[in-house]
Amino acid sequence: MSLSYLTINQIKQGFKNKDFSCSELVKYYLTRSEVNQDLNAYISLNSVQSLKQAQEVDKRLKVGKKMKDLEGIPVSIKDVILTKGLKTTAASKILADYTAVYDATLVKRLKEAGVIILGKTNCDEFVMGSSNENSAFGKVLNPWNKSRVPGGSSGGSAVAVAADLCVFSVGTDTGGSIRQPAAFCGVVGLKPTYGRVSRYGLIAMTSSLDQAGPITRTAEEATQVLQVLAGKDIYDSTTTQSRVENYSQAIKKPVKGLKIGVPKEYFISGMDSEIEKKIQEAIKEMEKLGTKIKTITLPSTPFSLATYYIILTAEVSSNLARYDGIRYGWQSRVTHSLADVYQKSRAEGFGPEVKRRIMMGTYVLSEGYKEAYYRKALKVKQLIKNEYQKAFKEVDVLITPTTPTVAFKIGEKFTDPLTMYLSDIYTVAANIAGICGISLGCGFSKQKLPIGLQIMGAPFNEATILKLAYHYQQHTNFHQQHPKI
Ligand code: GLN
């Protein structure tokens, strides 16, 4: 039996029927390390431990033990999420030798559910980027076309899922880092509502916007993973008490009558015509499912990106102050004073994009500019939030493209940060507004590059966006197409 591109349910069934053992499955993934070497999706592998764990699962299967929800499922974790005993580098030289001393809450939950962690995936340094070119561990290639970027910052995770180097991955999304690479690689990426999944043990970039979530091949699997990740955590006071529903049940309910809003500000002139066409086709498909489509307006949309980059850089400058060459990671070898330790360790340890953002953040927080930039951005954030709140009184979900273009060429935007920032134009608002969003494939360009559709939902309404995504995938087959590698 072929072990490639199995879903969580197919694996569970396979274990039950004794079609294959967990050790065979883990070996299958480990033998794919050649594909990994080519694409550079992982920063580190956890092969020995994974095989050992698989043998334990097999023993339990043999004696007919009741299996846990995700028992024996081989997964990967973005390398900004602390995983006890494993290197957690944030794809930065400054943390290149850092081994996590505790598990992030979400990792703890996944382990309790029985997953096998195959390794830690590559990403942009400290999750800053949209192309995965900002990694101290080298760029990641898009499996659909190796001259293209996989998106960022969770590029390694999206590639690992698209190229079947794991069953699913967990990434983080501050302004699109789960959804944009998912779109570029033709997989599903879910950014839950801020407060749905614990941030305890995530290496912070922008604490007020960061959120972790699943990258999977199907909406149904995103549902299964979210079920494990979601919920209150005493170690993260921003997680909410709000009830975690039974998502697997919720997504099977009909979508008939669901009101879908299409924000006109997301369909601007200059957008890629192939993307526009595929999104329109997807909207038609959803209409066929019995949903109601309505054009709506979100007038503050053009301000999202500027607001995002001001709030983000401000928080980056303070969050990254802790990497001082003393408490964590890299320390410069030639220093003559304490100031030298700080300056040289940071100068040597951080890459150019991280430095750029620290400097911008320091500027927007500085005396005399704080009011003009940072405080103003916070006010606009509130305006954007209000607009989305109002929109969700009119409609149940919003549909937009995930990205303005398909995966761009490696190097194409690398030297022009502003154009790079523009690739997040459709994703940042969900983080600013604190709502949830999912990206899923809705077709391919003429060059056979995946196109992503974004569905956004009201705070803590993950069930509805997952439901629509699930029903859409039941009627289409884009998620069953895989790159030839
Ligand atoms: N690409 C965006 C940025 O560079 C988003 C990053 C993210 O979500 N972590 O900020």
Boltz pocket constraint, residues with backbone or C-beta under 6 A from the ligand:
constraints:
  - pocket:
      binder: B
      contacts: [[A, 126], [A, 127], [A, 128], [A, 129], [A, 130], [A, 152], [A, 153], [A, 172], [A, 173], [A, 174], [A, 175], [A, 176], [A, 177], [A, 178], [A, 205], [A, 312], [A, 424]]
      max_distance: 6.0
